[in-house]
Amino acid sequence: MGSAASVPSDPNSTLRLQTPSRIVAAFLNLANKPHHAPLVAAKTQWKIAQPYGGNHGEPSTNEQELLNMLHDPVGQKHIGAFAKKILTSETFFCWVEIKEFREAPSIGYRKSMAKLIYRKYIKNGSTMALGSITSELIALYDKNIADLDVKHGTSATVDFFDPLMNNIVADMCKSTFLRFKTSPEYEAYKKDLKDTYNKVTIEDFEYLELLGSGGFGRVVHARKKSTGKHYAMKIQLKTGLLDEHHDQLSQITSEKDILQICHNPFVLDMHYSFQTPAHAIIVTELVRGGDLGDVLKASRDGYLHEDRVRLYAAEIGMAINHMHELGLVYRDLKPGNVLLGEDGHVILADMGLAAGFDPTKLKKVGDSGHYRYEPVMPKLTRRKTTVGTRGYMAPEIISGKLVKRDQRPGYTFAVDFWSLGVTMFELMCGFQPFSMHSNGNFFQEVANEEIFRLSPRTQHKIELQKMAQGVTFPLHLTRNAQDFLKRLLEVSPEHRLGCNSEKGFAEFMEHSFFETIDWEKLMMKHIDSKFKPALPLLSDKKIYNSYEHMMSHFDMRDKDFIRHDWYADPDPEMQKHFDTWDFISQYTLRAELGIAKELDETNIPINLQVWPIKTRTCSMGNLFAMCGFSTKQSREASFNKALHLNDSLLKALKELGLEHNHLYALYQIFSAMDRDKSGEINMLEFFDYIGL
């Protein structure tokens, strides 16, 4: 986030501001002007901290106790609340974000996190500037952040913020923790610590509706009793998993392990995994916007326009690159496996065919119960298993089906970029590039010979021939889109877009198709999707009295198809394969404790667009008239009630550049200005106050 822009010379242009704290500070300064309500800026208690651990580089006893507390979500909740109370929360939030940076499982995500932390806490004039850091430390990070772009983010190693972290811990210990230990809040923390860590069980949820079933899996819409949050719960029969993976029992937890290691805005979040004697259970976010296949079917034109697909392509690209950085290949990319969240952003789901090139990539490191996964850049190795969905498999996978396993050359991460090309082609054109329904005569001729009666081997050969011929594009596609798809659908994996051995994913991001995409903002999900899915009503009524009641309804519904005993427990020896199944996401626990919400409010991206200069004087009455309120009504109504009564009020205020926790400050100032005799807001004077 940069500093405020200057007033443009063009009177019809708009102003953009991206520094929330500067706006809020300006609002507080307005209180000191005549005729305004006395909004007083809070005093910040800055203290200059000594280097972390003194001369020996080891933490003091108090610092070590603080670190132990900070590494625990319950401890984070209490120390964070106390820091907020005594006005030292900037240091706490910075520590939390650096911790998330260190645990980020991919280099790309760490690079974006590093820049966000720098802009918020370190850079001169930053939004939540730390008062305890020296000018030398600021200069160091000015240089290190600049180096990130030169080195394509590879310098964003886990120790990138260690010098700053040392400073922060010492400062937090002196200014916050020592005071916390002598406060009543410390005793409340110790009690909370004892009560929080109970194992998640089936009794912690209410069961609202059956979503689907098949084989040895069932999916149900569930709600956690303690938080009211809605989830999708996948229930798998343990004996079914053991039978499915009888020749590779180590793969039983593969899907859970992959969901557990991934932490990316565009990959399905797993919140919990737990078990009963008979069932292995995974709890993920509830995604209600359907999938991209549904979106395509609902399109009036039979295809999606480029502007819409561009965002999907960028987000899916980031999701599969995230997996590649973890040493994982997805292998089943298709419209049906890409879900849409309520916010219109994509979510890559179904890790059933995902696999690792190097098992060590999934190894967790750390001790004392505080672990993370080591996101080492994987070596370029190959897999030989020929799996995937017909029509989306890369030519190197299909060609592997024509020879014995020991004769296959294998394939790399490049197969996912091919599948991405097929998926994007289908979305932008309405059909698959190499199917018998594509624009060409080759498959039409073969179709006359009843292609589906041919042997699988012959079908594979025909498909490879079609791929070698290249693809024909419909006329509505731009040259940029055609080139983008053509380079993804390159038969040679070495020359496929995003697969260059030197540039890698950077080559994908730099393609002209994405010239309007701000990748760093997108990684942090700070770009709004213009296309929001139509959502079904969220079922909120408890239908089933218990887990057992819900399972019995599944039994009745599926009685003609059940091929497994859903209540058979594996023998004790086989139960050992589920010893590592139980899991609670640290991000979920932070959200339940309120830490994540507080942190998110400090990360609200601001893109301020205000009225042109020539229309910068308006009355409060006019403003609220646009929203359907009279001035009198707006004064009498509480801010929150007004927002709930009329969405247009929220929209009007958001157009002035503030939202969520910043909206109320703006509302207060407008109210104060409206008490002026003129009843008008002079926007030129207002902009002068905020430094535009």
C-alpha positions in Angstrom: 0.0 0.0 0.0 1.5 3.3 -1.1 1.1 6.8 0.2 -1.7 9.1 -0.7 -1.8 10.3 -4.3 -1.8 14.0 -5.1 -4.8 15.8 -6.6 -4.9 15.1 -10.3 -4.9 18.0 -12.8 -7.9 16.6 -14.7 -11.0 17.8 -13.0 -13.0 14.8 -14.2 -10.5 12.2 -12.9 -10.7 10.3 -9.7 -8.5 10.2 -6.7 -7.1 6.9 -5.3 -5.7 6.4 -1.9 -4.3 3.2 -0.5 -3.1 4.0 3.0 -5.9 3.3 5.6 -4.1 4.6 8.6 -3.4 8.0 7.0 -7.1 8.4 6.3 -8.1 7.4 9.8 -5.4 9.7 11.2 -6.8 12.5 9.1 -10.3 11.8 10.4 -9.1 12.0 14.0 -7.3 15.3 13.2 -10.7 16.7 11.9 -11.8 16.6 15.5 -9.4 19.4 16.3 -11.0 21.7 13.7 -13.9 24.1 14.6 -17.4 22.7 14.6 -16.4 19.0 14.8 -16.9 16.4 17.4 -13.9 15.8 19.7 -12.5 12.6 18.3 -9.2 12.1 20.1 -6.3 10.0 18.8 -5.1 7.4 21.2 -1.7 7.7 22.6 0.7 5.0 21.5 3.3 3.8 24.1 6.5 3.3 22.1 9.6 1.9 23.7 13.0 1.3 22.2 13.7 -2.3 22.5 17.1 -3.9 23.0 18.3 -6.6 20.5 16.6 -9.9 21.1 18.4 -12.0 23.7 21.0 -9.5 24.7 24.6 -10.1 23.7 24.3 -13.8 23.7 21.5 -14.0 21.2 19.4 -16.2 23.6 16.0 -15.2 24.9 15.6 -14.2 28.5 13.4 -16.2 30.8 10.5 -13.8 30.3 11.1 -13.6 26.6 11.0 -17.4 26.4 7.8 -17.5 28.4 6.3 -14.9 26.0 7.4 -16.9 23.0 5.8 -20.1 24.4 2.6 -18.1 24.9 2.7 -16.5 21.4 3.1 -19.9 19.7 -0.1 -21.1 21.3 -3.4 -19.8 19.8 -5.0 -19.5 23.3 -1.9 -17.5 24.4 -2.1 -15.4 21.2 -5.8 -14.5 22.0 -5.0 -13.3 25.5 -1.8 -11.4 24.9 -3.4 -9.9 21.8 -6.4 -8.7 23.8 -4.2 -7.2 26.5 -1.9 -5.5 23.9 -5.0 -3.9 22.4 -6.2 -2.8 25.8 -2.9 -1.0 26.6 -2.4 0.3 23.0 0.6 -1.8 22.0 -1.2 -4.1 19.4 1.0 -3.1 16.4 3.9 -5.1 17.7 1.6 -8.1 18.4 0.0 -8.1 15.0 3.4 -7.8 13.3 4.6 -10.8 15.3 1.6 -12.8 14.2 2.0 -12.0 10.6 5.7 -12.8 10.6 4.9 -16.1 12.2 2.4 -16.8 9.3 5.1 -15.7 6.9 7.5 -18.3 8.3 4.9 -21.0 8.1 3.8 -20.1 4.6 4.3 -23.3 2.6 5.4 -21.7 -0.7 7.9 -19.1 -1.8 5.3 -17.1 -3.8 3.1 -16.7 -0.8 6.0 -15.7 1.4 7.0 -13.1 -1.1 3.6 -11.5 -1.0 3.5 -11.7 2.8 6.9 -10.1 3.0 5.8 -7.1 1.0 2.6 -6.8 3.0 4.5 -6.8 6.3 7.0 -4.3 5.0 4.3 -1.9 3.8 2.3 -2.2 7.1 5.0 -2.1 9.8 8.4 -1.1 8.4 8.3 1.3 5.5 8.5 5.0 6.4 4.9 6.3 6.6 3.5 2.8 6.8 0.0 2.1 8.1 1.0 0.5 11.5 4.6 1.7 11.8 6.6 0.2 14.6 8.1 2.8 16.9 10.8 0.4 18.2 12.8 -0.2 15.1 15.9 1.7 14.2 16.6 3.6 11.0 19.3 1.1 10.2 16.8 -1.8 10.4 14.4 0.2 8.1 17.2 0.7 5.6 18.0 -3.0 5.7 14.5 -4.0 4.8 14.2 -1.2 2.2 17.0 -3.0 0.4 15.8 -6.6 1.1 12.3 -5.9 -0.2 13.7 -4.4 -3.4 15.8 -7.5 -3.8 12.7 -9.7 -3.8 11.7 -8.7 -7.3 15.3 -9.0 -8.7 15.6 -12.5 -7.3 12.0 -13.5 -8.1 11.2 -13.9 -4.4 13.8 -16.7 -3.8 15.4 -14.5 -1.1 12.2 -14.6 1.0 13.5 -17.4 3.1 12.0 -18.3 6.5 14.6 -16.2 8.3 13.9 -13.1 6.2 12.4 -11.2 9.2 14.6 -12.7 12.0 16.4 -9.3 12.7 13.0 -7.6 13.0 11.6 -10.5 15.0 14.4 -10.2 17.6 13.5 -6.6 18.0 9.8 -7.2 18.3 10.1 -9.9 20.9 12.2 -7.8 23.2 9.9 -4.8 22.8 6.8 -6.9 23.4 8.3 -8.4 26.4 9.0 -5.1 28.0 6.0 -3.1 26.9 3.3 -5.7 27.1 4.2 -9.1 28.6 5.7 -7.9 31.9 2.5 -5.8 32.5 0.3 -8.7 31.4 1.9 -11.1 34.0 0.8 -8.8 36.9 -2.7 -8.2 35.6 -6.0 -10.1 36.3 -6.0 -11.1 32.6 -3.0 -13.4 33.2 -5.1 -15.5 35.6 -7.9 -15.7 33.1 -5.5 -16.9 30.5 -4.3 -19.7 32.7 -7.8 -20.9 33.3 -8.7 -20.6 29.6 -5.7 -22.7 28.7 -6.9 -25.6 30.8 -10.4 -25.5 29.3 -9.7 -25.0 25.6 -7.7 -28.0 24.3 -10.3 -30.7 24.1 -10.3 -33.1 21.2 -12.8 -32.4 18.4 -15.4 -35.1 18.2 -18.7 -35.8 16.4 -20.5 -34.3 19.4 -19.1 -30.9 18.6 -21.3 -30.6 15.5 -24.9 -30.3 14.5 -25.9 -32.1 11.3 -28.1 -30.1 8.9 -28.4 -31.8 5.5 -27.0 -34.7 3.4 -24.9 -33.5 0.5 -23.8 -36.6 -1.2 -22.5 -40.1 -1.0 -20.6 -42.7 -3.0 -18.5 -45.8 -2.4 -17.1 -45.6 1.1 -17.6 -41.8 1.5 -20.4 -39.6 2.7 -20.6 -35.8 2.7 -22.8 -33.8 5.1 -23.5 -30.1 5.8 -22.5 -29.6 9.5 -22.4 -26.7 11.9 -20.0 -26.4 14.8 -21.9 -25.9 18.0 -19.3 -23.6 19.7 -19.0 -21.1 16.9 -22.0 -21.5 14.6 -19.7 -21.9 11.6 -20.9 -24.1 8.7 -18.7 -26.8 7.2 -18.7 -29.7 4.8 -17.9 -32.9 6.6 -16.5 -35.9 4.6 -17.0 -39.2 6.4 -15.0 -42.1 5.1 -15.3 -45.7 6.2 -12.0 -46.9 7.6 -12.4 -50.4 6.3 -13.1 -49.0 2.9 -9.9 -46.9 2.9 -7.9 -49.9 4.1 -9.3 -52.0 1.2 -8.7 -49.2 -1.3 -5.1 -48.8 -0.3 -4.3 -52.4 0.6 -1.2 -52.5 -1.5 0.0 -49.1 -0.3 -1.3 -48.6 3.2 1.0 -45.5 3.7 -1.3 -43.7 1.2 -4.4 -44.0 3.5 -3.9 -40.5 4.9 -2.7 -39.0 1.5 -5.7 -36.7 0.8 -5.8 -35.5 4.4 -2.0 -34.9 4.4 -2.2 -32.9 1.2 -5.1 -30.7 2.4 -3.2 -30.3 5.7 0.0 -29.1 4.1 -1.7 -26.6 1.6 -2.3 -23.1 2.8 -3.3 -20.9 -0.1 -6.3 -18.6 -0.7 -7.3 -20.7 -3.8 -7.0 -24.2 -2.4 -9.7 -25.9 -0.3 -9.2 -25.3 3.5 -9.3 -28.2 5.8 -10.2 -27.1 9.3 -10.4 -30.4 11.3 -9.8 -34.1 10.9 -10.8 -36.6 13.5 -12.2 -40.1 13.8 -14.5 -42.6 15.4 -13.6 -46.3 15.7 -15.2 -46.9 12.3 -14.9 -43.6 10.4 -12.1 -41.2 9.3 -13.6 -37.7 9.1 -12.4 -34.5 7.3 -14.0 -31.1 7.9 -13.5 -28.5 5.2 -14.9 -25.1 4.3 -18.4 -25.2 2.9 -18.3 -24.0 -0.7 -21.7 -23.0 -2.0 -21.1 -21.3 -5.3 -21.0 -24.4 -7.5 -18.1 -25.3 -9.8 -16.9 -23.8 -13.1 -18.7 -26.5 -15.0 -22.0 -25.2 -13.6 -21.0 -21.7 -14.4 -20.3 -22.7 -18.1 -23.6 -24.5 -18.4 -25.5 -21.5 -17.1 -23.9 -19.1 -19.5 -26.3 -17.7 -22.1 -23.5 -17.4 -24.7 -22.3 -21.0 -24.2 -18.9 -19.7 -23.1 -17.4 -17.2 -20.6 -15.9 -13.9 -21.6 -12.2 -13.4 -21.4 -12.3 -10.8 -18.6 -14.0 -13.3 -16.3 -11.8 -16.2 -17.3 -8.6 -14.2 -16.8 -9.1 -14.0 -13.1 -10.0 -17.7 -12.9 -6.9 -18.6 -14.9 -4.6 -16.5 -12.6 -6.1 -18.0 -9.4 -6.0 -21.6 -10.6 -2.4 -21.0 -11.8 -1.5 -19.8 -8.4 -3.2 -22.8 -6.8 -1.3 -25.4 -8.8 2.0 -23.5 -8.6 1.5 -23.5 -4.8 1.2 -27.3 -4.9 4.2 -27.6 -7.2 6.3 -25.7 -4.8 5.3 -28.2 -2.2 6.4 -31.1 -4.5 2.9 -32.0 -5.4 1.3 -32.6 -8.8 -2.5 -32.2 -9.0 -3.3 -34.4 -12.0 -7.1 -33.8 -12.2 -7.7 -30.2 -13.2 -11.0 -29.7 -14.9 -14.0 -27.3 -14.5 -15.8 -29.7 -12.1 -12.9 -29.7 -9.6 -12.7 -25.9 -9.4 -15.3 -24.5 -7.0 -16.5 -20.9 -6.6 -16.6 -19.3 -3.2 -19.2 -16.8 -2.1 -16.8 -14.0 -3.0 -16.5 -15.2 -6.6 -12.9 -16.4 -6.2 -12.0 -20.0 -7.2 -11.2 -22.9 -4.8 -9.3 -25.9 -6.1 -10.8 -29.0 -4.5 -10.7 -32.8 -4.7 -7.1 -34.0 -4.0 -7.9 -37.6 -4.8 -5.4 -37.9 -7.6 -2.8 -35.4 -6.2 0.6 -37.0 -5.4 4.0 -36.0 -4.4 7.3 -36.2 -6.3 9.3 -36.3 -3.2 7.8 -37.6 0.0 10.1 -35.5 2.2 8.1 -32.4 1.0 5.4 -33.6 3.3 7.6 -34.0 6.3 6.9 -31.7 9.2 9.7 -30.1 11.2 9.8 -28.5 14.6 9.4 -29.6 18.2 7.4 -29.0 21.3 4.2 -29.5 19.4 4.8 -26.4 17.3 5.6 -27.7 13.8 5.5 -26.5 10.2 6.1 -28.0 6.8 9.4 -27.3 5.1 8.6 -25.7 1.7 11.7 -26.6 -0.1 11.7 -26.1 -3.9 11.4 -29.6 -5.3 13.8 -31.2 -7.8 12.4 -31.9 -11.2 11.5 -35.6 -10.9 9.0 -37.7 -12.8 6.0 -39.8 -12.1 4.7 -42.7 -14.3 1.2 -43.5 -13.0 -1.2 -42.7 -15.9 -4.2 -41.2 -14.1 -6.5 -38.3 -14.8 -9.8 -37.5 -16.5 -10.3 -38.2 -20.2 -10.1 -35.0 -22.3 -7.9 -33.2 -19.8 -4.9 -35.5 -19.6 -1.6 -34.2 -21.1 -0.1 -36.0 -24.1 2.8 -37.3 -22.0 0.3 -39.1 -19.7 -1.7 -40.5 -22.6 1.5 -41.7 -24.4 2.4 -43.5 -21.2 -0.7 -45.6 -21.6 0.7 -47.1 -24.8 3.8 -48.7 -23.3 4.6 -50.8 -20.2 5.4 -48.9 -17.0 9.1 -49.6 -17.1 9.3 -48.1 -20.6 7.4 -44.9 -19.8 9.5 -41.7 -19.8 7.3 -40.3 -17.0 5.9 -36.7 -16.6 6.5 -33.6 -14.5 4.5 -30.7 -13.1 3.9 -29.6 -16.7 0.8 -31.9 -16.9 -1.1 -29.5 -14.7 -0.5 -26.6 -17.1 -1.8 -28.6 -20.0 -5.0 -29.4 -18.1 -5.2 -25.7 -17.2 -5.0 -24.9 -20.9 -7.8 -27.4 -21.7 -10.0 -26.0 -18.9 -9.5 -22.4 -19.9 -10.1 -23.3 -23.6 -13.4 -25.0 -22.6 -14.5 -22.0 -20.5 -13.7 -19.4 -23.2 -14.9 -21.5 -26.2 -17.6 -23.7 -24.8 -16.1 -27.0 -25.9 -12.9 -29.0 -25.3 -10.1 -28.4 -27.8 -9.5 -32.1 -28.7 -12.9 -33.7 -28.4 -15.0 -35.0 -31.3 -17.2 -32.0 -30.9 -14.4 -29.5 -31.7 -14.3 -27.4 -34.9 -12.6 -29.7 -37.4 -13.4 -32.6 -39.7 -11.0 -35.1 -38.3 -13.0 -36.4 -35.4 -16.2 -36.0 -37.3 -14.9 -38.6 -39.8 -13.7 -40.9 -37.0 -17.1 -40.5 -35.3 -18.7 -42.1 -38.4 -16.7 -45.2 -37.6 -18.0 -45.2 -34.1 -14.9 -44.1 -32.2 -16.1 -45.4 -28.9 -16.1 -49.0 -30.2 -12.5 -48.8 -31.0 -9.9 -50.2 -28.5 -8.7 -47.9 -25.8 -5.2 -48.1 -27.4 -6.5 -46.9 -30.7 -8.5 -44.1 -29.0 -5.3 -42.9 -27.3 -3.5 -42.8 -30.6 -6.2 -40.8 -32.3 -6.3 -38.3 -29.4 -2.5 -37.9 -29.6 -2.7 -37.3 -33.4 -5.4 -34.6 -32.8 -3.2 -32.9 -30.2 -0.2 -32.9 -32.6 -2.4 -31.1 -35.3 -2.9 -28.2 -32.9 -6.0 -26.3 -32.1 -8.4 -24.1 -34.0 -9.8 -21.0 -32.2 -13.2 -19.4 -32.5 -13.3 -15.9 -33.9 -14.4 -14.2 -30.7 -11.1 -14.9 -28.9 -8.5 -12.1 -28.8 -4.9 -12.7 -30.0 -3.7 -12.5 -26.4 -6.1 -15.2 -25.3 -5.3 -17.4 -28.3 -1.5 -17.1 -27.7 -2.1 -17.9 -24.0 -4.1 -21.0 -24.8 -1.7 -22.1 -27.6 1.3 -21.9 -25.3 -0.5 -23.9 -22.5 -1.5 -26.5 -25.1 2.1 -27.0 -26.3 2.6 -30.8 -26.9 6.2 -30.5 -25.8 6.2 -30.1 -21.9 9.6 -28.4 -22.0 8.1 -25.5 -24.1 4.8 -25.3 -22.3 3.9 -22.0 -20.7 4.9 -22.0 -17.0 7.3 -24.9 -17.5 10.4 -23.1 -18.5 13.3 -24.6 -16.5 14.7 -21.1 -15.8 11.7 -18.8 -15.4 9.1 -21.3 -14.2 5.8 -19.8 -13.0 7.2 -16.3 -13.6 6.8 -16.9 -17.3 3.1 -17.7 -16.8 2.5 -14.6 -14.8 4.3 -12.4 -17.3 2.2 -13.4 -20.3 0.4 -10.5 -21.8 -3.0 -12.2 -21.1 -2.5 -11.1 -17.5 -1.3 -7.6 -18.1 -4.1 -6.2 -15.9 -3.5 -8.6 -13.0 -1.8 -7.3 -9.9 -0.3 -10.6 -8.7 0.7 -9.5 -5.3 -2.7 -8.1 -4.5 -4.3 -11.3 -5.9 -2.1 -13.6 -3.8 -3.5 -11.8 -0.7 -7.0 -11.9 -2.2 -7.1 -8.1 -2.3 -8.7 -8.1 -5.7 -12.5 -8.1 -5.8 -14.2 -10.5 -8.2 -16.9 -8.8 -10.3 -18.8 -12.0 -10.8 -20.4 -13.4 -7.7 -22.2 -16.7 -7.9 -26.0 -17.0 -7.1 -26.1 -18.8 -3.8 -28.7 -21.2 -2.6 -30.3 -20.5 0.7 -28.1 -21.6 3.6 -29.9 -24.3 5.5 -29.7 -23.3 9.2 -32.2 -25.7 10.7 -31.0 -28.7 12.7 -32.6 -31.7 11.1 -30.8 -34.6 12.8 -30.6 -35.2 16.5 -27.2 -36.7 16.4 -24.4 -38.1 14.3 -26.0 -41.6 14.5 -29.4 -40.2 13.5 -27.8 -38.6 10.4 -26.0 -41.8 9.4 -29.2 -43.8 9.7 -30.8 -41.5 7.1 -27.9 -42.1 4.8 -28.5 -45.8 5.3 -32.1 -45.5 4.4 -31.5 -43.3 1.4 -28.7 -45.4 -0.1 -29.9 -48.9 1.0 -30.0 -50.2 -2.6 -26.4 -49.1 -3.3 -24.5 -49.8 0.0 -21.7 -52.3 -0.5 -20.0 -51.8 2.8 -20.8 -52.3 6.4 -20.7 -48.7 7.6 -20.4 -49.7 11.3 -17.5 -52.3 11.1 -14.4 -51.3 13.0 -11.0 -52.3 11.7 -9.0 -54.6 13.9 -6.6 -53.0 16.3 -3.6 -53.6 14.1 -5.2 -51.8 11.2 -6.3 -48.9 13.4 -2.6 -48.0 13.8 -2.7 -46.6 10.2 -5.0 -43.8 11.5 -2.7 -42.8 14.5 -1.8 -39.5 12.8 -5.3 -38.7 11.5 -6.5 -36.1 14.1 -5.7 -32.5 13.3 -6.9 -29.0 14.1 -5.8 -26.2 11.8 -3.9 -23.4 13.7 -5.7 -20.9 11.4 -9.1 -22.3 12.4 -8.2 -22.1 16.1 -7.0 -18.6 15.6 -10.3 -17.7 13.9 -12.4 -19.3 16.6 -10.5 -17.3 19.2 -11.0 -14.1 17.4 -7.4 -13.5 16.4 -7.9 -13.9 12.7 -10.8 -11.4 12.5 -8.7 -8.7 14.3 -5.8 -9.3 12.0 -8.0 -9.3 8.9 -9.4 -5.9 9.9 -5.8 -4.4 9.7 -5.4 -5.8 6.2 -8.5 -4.3 4.5 -7.3 -3.1 1.1 -8.3 0.5 0.4 -8.9 1.7 -3.2 -10.4 5.2 -2.7 -12.4 6.6 -5.5 -14.1 9.9 -4.8 -16.2 12.3 -6.7 -14.5 14.5 -9.4 -13.2 17.8 -8.1 -16.0 19.8 -9.8 -18.6 17.9 -7.7 -16.8 17.9 -4.4 -19.4 19.9 -2.4 -22.5 18.0 -1.4 -24.9 18.2 1.5 -25.5 15.5 4.1 -29.1 15.5 3.1 -28.2 14.7 -0.5 -25.8 12.0 0.5 -28.4 10.2 2.6 -31.2 10.9 0.1 -29.2 8.9 -2.4 -29.3 6.0 0.1 -33.0 6.3 0.8 -32.6 8.0 4.2 -33.6 11.4 5.4 -31.0 13.3 7.4 -33.2 13.1 10.4 -33.6 9.4 10.1 -29.9 8.8 9.7 -29.1 10.8 12.9 -31.6 8.8 14.9 -30.6 5.4 13.5 -27.6 3.7 14.8 -24.8 3.1 12.3 -25.1 -0.7 12.3 -28.9 -0.6 12.0 -28.6 1.8 9.1 -26.2 -0.6 7.3 -28.6 -3.5 7.8 -31.6 -1.5 6.6 -30.1 -0.3 3.4 -27.2 -1.8 1.5 -27.0 1.4 -0.6 -25.8 3.3 2.4 -22.9 0.9 2.8 -22.2 1.2 -0.9 -22.1 5.0 -0.8 -19.7 5.0 2.1 -17.5 2.4 0.5 -17.2 4.6 -2.6 -15.7 7.2 -0.3 -12.9 4.7 0.4 -13.6 3.1 3.8 -15.2 -0.1 4.9 -15.6 -2.4 8.0 -13.8 -0.9 11.0 -13.1 2.3 9.2 -16.6 3.1 8.1 -17.8 4.1 11.5 -15.1 6.8 11.8 -16.2 8.3 8.5 -19.8 8.2 9.6 -19.0 10.0 12.8 -17.2 12.7 11.0 -20.0 13.2 8.5 -22.4 13.5 11.4 -20.2 16.1 13.0 -19.9 18.1 9.8 -23.6 18.0 9.3 -24.1 19.8 12.6 -22.5 22.8 11.0 -25.0 25.6 10.2 -24.4 25.3 6.4 -25.3 21.6 6.5 -22.8 21.0 3.7 -19.5 19.0 3.4 -16.8 21.0 1.6 -15.0 18.1 0.0 -12.1 20.3 -1.1 -11.4 21.2 2.5 -11.9 17.6 3.5 -9.3 16.4 1.0 -6.9 19.1 2.3 -7.3 17.7 5.8 -6.3 14.2 4.6 -3.4 15.4 2.6 -4.6 14.8 -0.9 
